Amino acid sequence: YTDANNCTKWPTNCTGHVANYPCGWTSGMESNIFHFKMALDPNNGPDGSPSGYTSTQLTEMWHAANATKSNLIMMWWTPEPLYQSYLGTDTEMQHVLMNPYTLECAKAKEQYLEESCDQPLEKRVGPPEASCANPSESLSKLTTGSLYDFLHPEGIPEAAISPAYDVLRRFQISEVQLGQMFDLWESEPTPRDAVCQW
């Protein structure tokens, strides 16, 4: 809560507060708020500067908003356990849709946007072309190159080679399935147990 959020003091131009990621994380929030003229203020640092909140603070804010049935607007991502834990409740997170992520927007963000908290407002928000949704990030799996070499030693007949590498290479998991694992994570003692149970 800042003085700018005081609608008694500023009845015609007060703003809501929006909880942003901490400095150093990329969100595009400040650019979207500025260019779409949303009555939201992401600044919570000293002297009205942006500083954002840690992921722990954002998680605590969501739990507190749920407990007090208060409104909250903040940046978050999916798939992720906090998002998953509130699905189907009256306080599940709602997506706010922005302009679609396009090649032009990606180039403008890369060329003009500097989301460092020590930059002036003009650099942090960039031009209007840099205002759009964040890109979707496809789920990826990583394997080390030495795994292939280990499972395919030289001089071993093809029929004797383990099919494990091909199975691992072809294995796919969807965002929904990952969400199911996060659901189990809440009830199982460890993430490993949740994956094994799934």
VEXZA-118290 format. One record per atom (N, C-alpha, C): chain; atom name; x, y, z negated; residue in one letter; residue number from 1. Coordinates in pm, whole numbers, plus 50000, padded with zeros to 5 digits. Example, Ala and Ser with C-alpha at 12.3 -4.5 7.8 and 13.67 -1.06 7.14 Angstrom:
REM VEXZA-118290
> A  N  51319  49431  49220  A  1
> A  CA  51230  49550  49220  A  1
> A  C  51320  49670  49220  A  1
> A  N  51285  49775  49292  S  2
> A  CA  51367  49894  49286  S  2
> A  C  51290  50003  49213  S  2
This chain:
REM VEXZA-118290
> A  N  50085  49882  50000  Y  1
> A  CA  50000  50000  50000  Y  1
> A  C  50089  50123  50000  Y  1
> A  N  50065  50213  50094  T  2
> A  CA  50140  50338  50099  T  2
> A  C  50041  50454  50098  T  2
> A  N  50092  50574  50085  D  3
> A  CA  50008  50694  50085  D  3
> A  C  49928  50704  50215  D  3
> A  N  49985  50657  50325  A  4
> A  CA  49915  50661  50454  A  4
> A  C  49791  50573  50455  A  4
> A  N  49786  50473  50365  N  5
> A  CA  49671  50382  50358  N  5
> A  C  49559  50438  50270  N  5
> A  N  49581  50553  50208  N  6
> A  CA  49482  50610  50116  N  6
> A  C  49371  50680  50195  N  6
> A  N  49259  50608  50213  C  7
> A  CA  49149  50663  50294  C  7
> A  C  49066  50765  50217  C  7
> A  N  49084  50774  50085  T  8
> A  CA  49019  50880  50009  T  8
> A  C  49090  51012  50036  T  8
> A  N  49223  51006  50037  K  9
> A  CA  49304  51124  50062  K  9
> A  C  49301  51164  50210  K  9
> A  N  49300  51067  50300  W  10
> A  CA  49302  51092  50444  W  10
> A  C  49181  51023  50509  W  10
> A  N  49061  51073  50489  P  11
> A  CA  48941  51002  50536  P  11
> A  C  48929  50988  50687  P  11
> A  N  48993  51074  50764  T  12
> A  CA  48976  51068  50910  T  12
> A  C  49094  51004  50982  T  12
> A  N  49206  50987  50915  N  13
> A  CA  49321  50928  50983  N  13
> A  C  49406  50838  50892  N  13
> A  N  49342  50766  50800  C  14
> A  CA  49420  50672  50719  C  14
> A  C  49451  50549  50804  C  14
> A  N  49548  50474  50762  T  15
> A  CA  49588  50354  50836  T  15
> A  C  49582  50234  50746  T  15
> A  N  49566  50119  50806  G  16
> A  CA  49582  49994  50732  G  16
> A  C  49728  49957  50734  G  16
> A  N  49768  49871  50641  H  17
> A  CA  49907  49825  50640  H  17
> A  C  49912  49689  50708  H  17
> A  N  50018  49664  50783  V  18
> A  CA  50037  49535  50848  V  18
> A  C  50172  49481  50804  V  18
> A  N  50175  49355  50767  A  19
> A  CA  50298  49293  50717  A  19
> A  C  50376  49233  50833  A  19
> A  N  50496  49283  50853  N  20
> A  CA  50579  49241  50966  N  20
> A  C  50691  49150  50917  N  20
> A  N  50755  49083  51012  Y  21
> A  CA  50873  49001  50982  Y  21
> A  C  50984  49089  50926  Y  21
> A  N  51083  49029  50861  P  22
> A  CA  51195  49109  50810  P  22
> A  C  51282  49164  50921  P  22
> A  N  51360  49266  50888  C  23
> A  CA  51453  49324  50984  C  23
> A  C  51542  49214  51041  C  23
> A  N  51567  49224  51169  G  24
> A  CA  51651  49125  51234  G  24
> A  C  51571  49016  51305  G  24
> A  N  51444  48999  51268  W  25
> A  CA  51359  48903  51337  W  25
> A  C  51289  48976  51451  W  25
> A  N  51263  48909  51560  T  26
> A  CA  51193  48969  51673  T  26
> A  C  51043  48942  51660  T  26
> A  N  50963  49048  51669  S  27
> A  CA  50819  49028  51661  S  27
> A  C  50743  49106  51768  S  27
> A  N  50792  49223  51808  G  28
> A  CA  50718  49307  51902  G  28
> A  C  50599  49377  51840  G  28
> A  N  50579  49358  51710  M  29
> A  CA  50460  49414  51644  M  29
> A  C  50458  49566  51649  M  29
> A  N  50568  49628  51614  E  30
> A  CA  50568  49774  51607  E  30
> A  C  50540  49836  51744  E  30
> A  N  50593  49777  51850  S  31
> A  CA  50569  49825  51985  S  31
> A  C  50421  49814  52020  S  31
> A  N  50360  49700  51989  N  32
> A  CA  50217  49681  52019  N  32
> A  C  50130  49778  51940  N  32
> A  N  50158  49794  51812  I  33
> A  CA  50080  49885  51727  I  33
> A  C  50088  50027  51782  I  33
> A  N  50208  50068  51818  F  34
> A  CA  50230  50205  51866  F  34
> A  C  50158  50228  51999  F  34
> A  N  50182  50142  52097  H  35
> A  CA  50131  50167  52232  H  35
> A  C  49981  50137  52246  H  35
> A  N  49928  50048  52164  F  36
> A  CA  49783  50021  52169  F  36
> A  C  49706  50109  52070  F  36
> A  N  49778  50202  52005  K  37
> A  CA  49718  50299  51914  K  37
> A  C  49630  50234  51807  K  37
> A  N  49685  50128  51747  M  38
> A  CA  49616  50061  51637  M  38
> A  C  49638  50141  51509  M  38
> A  N  49536  50153  51428  A  39
> A  CA  49548  50229  51302  A  39
> A  C  49610  50140  51195  A  39
> A  N  49731  50095  51223  L  40
> A  CA  49806  50009  51131  L  40
> A  C  49946  50066  51113  L  40
> A  N  50000  50048  50994  D  41
> A  CA  50133  50100  50963  D  41
> A  C  50222  49985  50917  D  41
> A  N  50328  49951  50995  P  42
> A  CA  50415  49841  50956  P  42
> A  C  50530  49883  50863  P  42
> A  N  50537  50011  50827  N  43
> A  CA  50651  50059  50749  N  43
> A  C  50630  50035  50600  N  43
> A  N  50723  49964  50538  N  44
> A  CA  50716  49939  50395  N  44
> A  C  50850  49963  50326  N  44
> A  N  50946  50016  50402  G  45
> A  CA  51078  50039  50345  G  45
> A  C  51089  50174  50277  G  45
> A  N  51206  50205  50225  P  46
> A  CA  51225  50335  50161  P  46
> A  C  51206  50449  50260  P  46
> A  N  51146  50556  50213  D  47
> A  CA  51123  50675  50297  D  47
> A  C  51038  50645  50420  D  47
> A  N  50948  50549  50411  G  48
> A  CA  50859  50518  50522  G  48
> A  C  50925  50447  50638  G  48
> A  N  51041  50390  50616  S  49
> A  CA  51109  50317  50724  S  49
> A  C  51061  50172  50727  S  49
> A  N  51079  50104  50840  P  50
> A  CA  51039  49963  50845  P  50
> A  C  51143  49877  50775  P  50
> A  N  51101  49777  50704  S  51
> A  CA  51198  49680  50652  S  51
> A  C  51141  49540  50657  S  51
> A  N  51009  49529  50669  G  52
> A  CA  50949  49397  50680  G  52
> A  C  50949  49322  50549  G  52
> A  N  50903  49199  50557  Y  53
> A  CA  50894  49112  50439  Y  53
> A  C  50961  48979  50471  Y  53
> A  N  51013  48915  50370  T  54
> A  CA  51071  48782  50389  T  54
> A  C  50959  48683  50414  T  54
> A  N  50993  48566  50467  S  55
> A  CA  50890  48464  50490  S  55
> A  C  50828  48420  50358  S  55
> A  N  50907  48420  50249  T  56
> A  CA  50852  48385  50117  T  56
> A  C  50750  48490  50074  T  56
> A  N  50782  48617  50092  Q  57
> A  CA  50688  48724  50055  Q  57
> A  C  50561  48716  50139  Q  57
> A  N  50574  48691  50269  L  58
> A  CA  50457  48679  50356  L  58
> A  C  50369  48562  50314  L  58
> A  N  50431  48450  50278  T  59
> A  CA  50356  48334  50231  T  59
> A  C  50280  48368  50104  T  59
> A  N  50348  48435  50009  E  60
> A  CA  50283  48475  49884  E  60
> A  C  50167  48571  49910  E  60
> A  N  50185  48661  50008  M  61
> A  CA  50078  48756  50042  M  61
> A  C  49955  48682  50095  M  61
> A  N  49978  48578  50178  W  62
> A  CA  49863  48504  50232  W  62
> A  C  49790  48430  50121  W  62
> A  N  49866  48367  50030  H  63
> A  CA  49803  48297  49917  H  63
> A  C  49725  48395  49830  H  63
> A  N  49783  48514  49805  A  64
> A  CA  49716  48614  49722  A  64
> A  C  49589  48665  49790  A  64
> A  N  49596  48689  49920  A  65
> A  CA  49478  48736  49993  A  65
> A  C  49368  48630  49988  A  65
> A  N  49408  48504  49997  N  66
> A  CA  49311  48395  49988  N  66
> A  C  49247  48392  49848  N  66
> A  N  49329  48405  49745  A  67
> A  CA  49278  48397  49607  A  67
> A  C  49184  48512  49574  A  67
> A  N  49213  48630  49629  T  68
> A  CA  49132  48748  49597  T  68
> A  C  49028  48779  49704  T  68
> A  N  49024  48695  49809  K  69
> A  CA  48933  48717  49922  K  69
> A  C  48952  48856  49982  K  69
> A  N  49080  48894  49998  S  70
> A  CA  49115  49025  50054  S  70
> A  C  49154  49010  50200  S  70
> A  N  49140  49118  50275  N  71
> A  CA  49182  49118  50415  N  71
> A  C  49333  49133  50422  N  71
> A  N  49393  49070  50522  L  72
> A  CA  49537  49080  50542  L  72
> A  C  49565  49062  50690  L  72
> A  N  49649  49150  50744  I  73
> A  CA  49696  49133  50882  I  73
> A  C  49847  49126  50876  I  73
> A  N  49902  49022  50938  M  74
> A  CA  50047  49001  50932  M  74
> A  C  50090  48915  51051  M  74
> A  N  50219  48913  51075  M  75
> A  CA  50277  48828  51179  M  75
> A  C  50297  48689  51121  M  75
> A  N  50270  48587  51203  W  76
> A  CA  50301  48449  51164  W  76
> A  C  50319  48368  51290  W  76
> A  N  50350  48244  51278  W  77
> A  CA  50376  48160  51394  W  77
> A  C  50317  48021  51372  W  77
> A  N  50301  47948  51482  T  78
> A  CA  50255  47809  51475  T  78
> A  C  50339  47727  51572  T  78
> A  N  50352  47598  51548  P  79
> A  CA  50302  47521  51434  P  79
> A  C  50388  47547  51311  P  79
> A  N  50325  47545  51195  E  80
> A  CA  50395  47578  51070  E  80
> A  C  50304  47537  50954  E  80
> A  N  50360  47490  50840  P  81
> A  CA  50277  47437  50731  P  81
> A  C  50176  47536  50672  P  81
> A  N  50212  47664  50653  L  82
> A  CA  50117  47759  50594  L  82
> A  C  49995  47775  50685  L  82
> A  N  50020  47795  50812  Y  83
> A  CA  49911  47807  50909  Y  83
> A  C  49821  47683  50903  Y  83
> A  N  49885  47567  50903  Q  84
> A  CA  49813  47441  50905  Q  84
> A  C  49730  47421  50778  Q  84
> A  N  49783  47464  50663  S  85
> A  CA  49716  47438  50536  S  85
> A  C  49584  47514  50521  S  85
> A  N  49566  47622  50597  Y  86
> A  CA  49442  47700  50588  Y  86
> A  C  49344  47673  50702  Y  86
> A  N  49380  47585  50796  L  87
> A  CA  49289  47552  50905  L  87
> A  C  49160  47494  50849  L  87
> A  N  49048  47538  50903  G  88
> A  CA  48920  47485  50860  G  88
> A  C  48864  47549  50733  G  88
> A  N  48937  47647  50677  T  89
> A  CA  48889  47715  50557  T  89
> A  C  48836  47853  50598  T  89
> A  N  48773  47922  50502  D  90
> A  CA  48724  48056  50535  D  90
> A  C  48835  48158  50542  D  90
> A  N  48958  48118  50514  T  91
> A  CA  49071  48210  50526  T  91
> A  C  49176  48159  50624  T  91
> A  N  49131  48081  50724  E  92
> A  CA  49228  48038  50824  E  92
> A  C  49273  48159  50905  E  92
> A  N  49395  48151  50955  M  93
> A  CA  49451  48263  51031  M  93
> A  C  49380  48276  51165  M  93
> A  N  49358  48399  51208  Q  94
> A  CA  49295  48428  51335  Q  94
> A  C  49397  48494  51428  Q  94
> A  N  49405  48446  51549  H  95
> A  CA  49497  48504  51646  H  95
> A  C  49444  48639  51694  H  95
> A  N  49534  48735  51707  V  96
> A  CA  49500  48863  51768  V  96
> A  C  49566  48862  51906  V  96
> A  N  49485  48871  52009  L  97
> A  CA  49538  48862  52145  L  97
> A  C  49587  48998  52193  L  97
> A  N  49704  48998  52250  M  98
> A  CA  49763  49117  52309  M  98
> A  C  49766  49098  52462  M  98
> A  N  49819  49196  52532  N  99
> A  CA  49837  49179  52676  N  99
> A  C  49920  49054  52702  N  99
> A  N  49893  48983  52810  P  100
> A  CA  49969  48861  52838  P  100
> A  C  50118  48889  52853  P  100
> A  N  50197  48792  52815  Y  101
> A  CA  50342  48799  52832  Y  101
> A  C  50373  48777  52978  Y  101
> A  N  50434  48876  53043  T  102
> A  CA  50466  48868  53186  T  102
> A  C  50616  48888  53205  T  102
> A  N  50661  48865  53326  L  103
> A  CA  50802  48887  53358  L  103
> A  C  50839  49033  53341  L  103
> A  N  50747  49124  53381  E  104
> A  CA  50773  49268  53367  E  104
> A  C  50788  49306  53219  E  104
> A  N  50700  49250  53135  C  105
> A  CA  50708  49279  52992  C  105
> A  C  50837  49222  52933  C  105
> A  N  50872  49102  52974  A  106
> A  CA  50996  49039  52924  A  106
> A  C  51117  49125  52959  A  106
> A  N  51121  49175  53082  K  107
> A  CA  51233  49260  53124  K  107
> A  C  51236  49391  53047  K  107
> A  N  51119  49451  53024  A  108
> A  CA  51112  49577  52949  A  108
> A  C  51156  49556  52806  A  108
> A  N  51115  49446  52745  K  109
> A  CA  51156  49417  52607  K  109
> A  C  51308  49402  52600  K  109
> A  N  51361  49326  52696  E  110
> A  CA  51505  49300  52697  E  110
> A  C  51586  49428  52722  E  110
> A  N  51536  49514  52811  Q  111
> A  CA  51610  49633  52851  Q  111
> A  C  51597  49748  52751  Q  111
> A  N  51478  49765  52692  Y  112
> A  CA  51454  49887  52615  Y  112
> A  C  51430  49866  52466  Y  112
> A  N  51381  49750  52426  L  113
> A  CA  51337  49733  52288  L  113
> A  C  51454  49695  52197  L  113
> A  N  51473  49770  52089  E  114
> A  CA  51576  49739  51989  E  114
> A  C  51507  49733  51854  E  114
> A  N  51472  49612  51809  E  115
> A  CA  51391  49597  51688  E  115
> A  C  51474  49597  51560  E  115
> A  N  51583  49668  51561  S  116
> A  CA  51663  49681  51440  S  116
> A  C  51605  49793  51354  S  116
> A  N  51596  49770  51225  C  117
> A  CA  51532  49869  51135  C  117
> A  C  51606  50002  51129  C  117
> A  N  51733  50002  51168  D  118
> A  CA  51808  50128  51159  D  118
> A  C  51798  50211  51287  D  118
> A  N  51719  50164  51385  Q  119
> A  CA  51700  50238  51509  Q  119
> A  C  51586  50340  51494  Q  119
> A  N  51589  50449  51571  P  120
> A  CA  51477  50545  51568  P  120
> A  C  51353  50482  51630  P  120
> A  N  51238  50541  51601  L  121
> A  CA  51109  50488  51648  L  121
> A  C  51108  50463  51799  L  121
> A  N  51159  50556  51878  E  122
> A  CA  51156  50542  52024  E  122
> A  C  51223  50413  52070  E  122
> A  N  51334  50377  52005  K  123
> A  CA  51406  50255  52042  K  123
> A  C  51333  50131  51993  K  123
> A  N  51268  50141  51874  R  124
> A  CA  51199  50026  51817  R  124
> A  C  51073  49990  51894  R  124
> A  N  51006  50090  51953  V  125
> A  CA  50880  50062  52024  V  125
> A  C  50899  50046  52175  V  125
> A  N  51002  50108  52231  G  126
> A  CA  51026  50097  52374  G  126
> A  C  50914  50159  52455  G  126
> A  N  50912  50136  52587  P  127
> A  CA  50808  50191  52674  P  127
> A  C  50681  50106  52665  P  127
> A  N  50568  50156  52714  P  128
> A  CA  50443  50078  52712  P  128
> A  C  50456  49942  52780  P  128
> A  N  50541  49932  52881  E  129
> A  CA  50558  49804  52952  E  129
> A  C  50613  49694  52863  E  129
> A  N  50673  49733  52748  A  130
> A  CA  50731  49634  52656  A  130
> A  C  50630  49584  52554  A  130
> A  N  50503  49626  52568  S  131
> A  CA  50399  49585  52473  S  131
> A  C  50317  49471  52531  S  131
> A  N  50334  49355  52471  C  132
> A  CA  50258  49237  52515  C  132
> A  C  50271  49129  52409  C  132
> A  N  50202  49020  52432  A  133
> A  CA  50209  48907  52339  A  133
> A  C  50350  48848  52340  A  133
> A  N  50380  48772  52237  N  134
> A  CA  50507  48700  52234  N  134
> A  C  50495  48577  52324  N  134
> A  N  50606  48534  52384  P  135
> A  CA  50598  48416  52471  P  135
> A  C  50574  48290  52389  P  135
> A  N  50508  48190  52452  S  136
> A  CA  50497  48062  52382  S  136
> A  C  50632  47993  52389  S  136
> A  N  50663  47925  52283  E  137
> A  CA  50789  47851  52278  E  137
> A  C  50755  47703  52285  E  137
> A  N  50800  47637  52391  S  138
> A  CA  50770  47495  52403  S  138
> A  C  50853  47416  52303  S  138
> A  N  50793  47307  52255  L  139
> A  CA  50863  47221  52161  L  139
> A  C  50975  47149  52235  L  139
> A  N  51091  47140  52175  S  140
> A  CA  51206  47076  52238  S  140
> A  C  51264  46973  52143  S  140
> A  N  51334  46878  52200  K  141
> A  CA  51410  46785  52117  K  141
> A  C  51555  46790  52162  K  141
> A  N  51643  46771  52070  L  142
> A  CA  51785  46776  52100  L  142
> A  C  51850  46642  52066  L  142
> A  N  51937  46597  52152  T  143
> A  CA  52017  46478  52122  T  143
> A  C  52162  46509  52157  T  143
> A  N  52248  46445  52089  T  144
> A  CA  52390  46468  52116  T  144
> A  C  52434  46383  52235  T  144
> A  N  52525  46436  52314  G  145
> A  CA  52573  46363  52431  G  145
> A  C  52643  46234  52395  G  145
> A  N  52701  46228  52276  S  146
> A  CA  52773  46107  52236  S  146
> A  C  52677  45990  52210  S  146
> A  N  52548  46019  52188  L  147
> A  CA  52451  45911  52166  L  147
> A  C  52439  45825  52291  L  147
> A  N  52434  45890  52407  Y  148
> A  CA  52427  45814  52533  Y  148
> A  C  52551  45726  52547  Y  148
> A  N  52668  45784  52523  D  149
> A  CA  52793  45708  52536  D  149
> A  C  52795  45591  52439  D  149
> A  N  52746  45614  52316  F  150
> A  CA  52745  45510  52214  F  150
> A  C  52653  45394  52255  F  150
> A  N  52536  45428  52313  L  151
> A  CA  52439  45325  52349  L  151
> A  C  52464  45263  52487  L  151
> A  N  52556  45322  52564  H  152
> A  CA  52591  45269  52697  H  152
> A  C  52742  45249  52709  H  152
> A  N  52798  45160  52629  P  153
> A  CA  52944  45140  52636  P  153
> A  C  52986  45079  52770  P  153
> A  N  53105  45113  52811  E  154
> A  CA  53157  45061  52938  E  154
> A  C  53178  44910  52927  E  154
> A  N  53153  44842  53039  G  155
> A  CA  53179  44698  53044  G  155
> A  C  53065  44612  52992  G  155
> A  N  52956  44672  52946  I  156
> A  CA  52842  44595  52896  I  156
> A  C  52742  44578  53011  I  156
> A  N  52692  44457  53035  P  157
> A  CA  52594  44439  53143  P  157
> A  C  52466  44519  53115  P  157
> A  N  52401  44565  53221  E  158
> A  CA  52280  44648  53209  E  158
> A  C  52174  44579  53123  E  158
> A  N  52160  44448  53137  A  159
> A  CA  52057  44374  53062  A  159
> A  C  52084  44374  52912  A  159
> A  N  52208  44397  52872  A  160
> A  CA  52243  44394  52730  A  160
> A  C  52239  44532  52665  A  160
> A  N  52216  44636  52745  I  161
> A  CA  52215  44774  52691  I  161
> A  C  52084  44802  52620  I  161
> A  N  52094  44862  52504  S  162
> A  CA  51975  44896  52424  S  162
> A  C  51887  44996  52500  S  162
> A  N  51754  44977  52497  P  163
> A  CA  51664  45074  52560  P  163
> A  C  51637  45196  52471  P  163
> A  N  51703  45207  52358  A  164
> A  CA  51673  45312  52260  A  164
> A  C  51687  45453  52319  A  164
> A  N  51791  45475  52399  Y  165
> A  CA  51813  45609  52452  Y  165
> A  C  51698  45649  52545  Y  165
> A  N  51655  45559  52633  D  166
> A  CA  51546  45589  52725  D  166
> A  C  51415  45614  52649  D  166
> A  N  51392  45538  52543  V  167
> A  CA  51272  45559  52461  V  167
> A  C  51277  45698  52399  V  167
> A  N  51390  45734  52340  L  168
> A  CA  51405  45865  52277  L  168
> A  C  51391  45977  52379  L  168
> A  N  51449  45959  52498  R  169
> A  CA  51443  46061  52602  R  169
> A  C  51300  46085  52650  R  169
> A  N  51221  45981  52655  R  170
> A  CA  51083  45994  52704  R  170
> A  C  50982  46032  52595  R  170
> A  N  51024  46027  52470  F  171
> A  CA  50931  46054  52360  F  171
> A  C  50885  46200  52365  F  171
> A  N  50754  46223  52356  Q  172
> A  CA  50696  46357  52357  Q  172
> A  C  50606  46371  52236  Q  172
> A  N  50596  46492  52183  I  173
> A  CA  50503  46519  52074  I  173
> A  C  50437  46653  52101  I  173
> A  N  50307  46660  52077  S  174
> A  CA  50234  46784  52104  S  174
> A  C  50231  46873  51980  S  174
> A  N  50190  46997  52001  E  175
> A  CA  50177  47091  51889  E  175
> A  C  50070  47042  51790  E  175
> A  N  49964  46983  51841  V  176
> A  CA  49858  46930  51754  V  176
> A  C  49912  46816  51669  V  176
> A  N  49990  46727  51728  Q  177
> A  CA  50048  46617  51652  Q  177
> A  C  50145  46669  51546  Q  177
> A  N  50221  46769  51581  L  178
> A  CA  50311  46829  51483  L  178
> A  C  50231  46889  51368  L  178
> A  N  50117  46952  51400  G  179
> A  CA  50028  47005  51298  G  179
> A  C  49979  46895  51204  G  179
> A  N  49950  46776  51258  Q  180
> A  CA  49909  46664  51173  Q  180
> A  C  50020  46625  51076  Q  180
> A  N  50144  46631  51123  M  181
> A  CA  50256  46601  51034  M  181
> A  C  50267  46706  50923  M  181
> A  N  50245  46833  50958  F  182
> A  CA  50248  46938  50856  F  182
> A  C  50137  46916  50753  F  182
> A  N  50019  46868  50799  D  183
> A  CA  49912  46835  50704  D  183
> A  C  49960  46730  50604  D  183
> A  N  50026  46627  50654  L  184
> A  CA  50076  46520  50567  L  184
> A  C  50186  46571  50475  L  184
> A  N  50263  46668  50521  W  185
> A  CA  50371  46724  50441  W  185
> A  C  50317  46778  50309  W  185
> A  N  50192  46829  50310  E  186
> A  CA  50132  46882  50188  E  186
> A  C  50105  46773  50085  E  186
> A  N  50082  46650  50131  S  187
> A  CA  50046  46543  50038  S  187
> A  C  50159  46443  50013  S  187
> A  N  50258  46441  50099  E  188
> A  CA  50369  46347  50083  E  188
> A  C  50486  46414  50010  E  188
> A  N  50569  46334  49943  P  189
> A  CA  50678  46394  49863  P  189
> A  C  50786  46467  49944  P  189
> A  N  50812  46420  50068  T  190
> A  CA  50917  46483  50149  T  190
> A  C  50871  46493  50295  T  190
> A  N  50933  46581  50374  P  191
> A  CA  50900  46585  50517  P  191
> A  C  50924  46449  50585  P  191
> A  N  51028  46378  50544  R  192
> A  CA  51056  46246  50602  R  192
> A  C  50940  46151  50577  R  192
> A  N  50888  46151  50454  D  193
> A  CA  50774  46065  50421  D  193
> A  C  50652  46102  50506  D  193
> A  N  50633  46232  50530  A  194
> A  CA  50519  46277  50610  A  194
> A  C  50530  46223  50753  A  194
> A  N  50651  46231  50812  V  195
> A  CA  50672  46182  50948  V  195
> A  C  50653  46032  50953  V  195
> A  N  50707  45959  50855  C  196
> A  CA  50692  45812  50853  C  196
> A  C  50545  45774  50835  C  196
> A  N  50472  45845  50750  Q  197
> A  CA  50330  45817  50731  Q  197
> A  C  50251  45843  50858  Q  197
> A  N  50288  45949  50930  W  198
> A  CA  50218  45982  51055  W  198
> A  C  50236  45870  51154  W  198
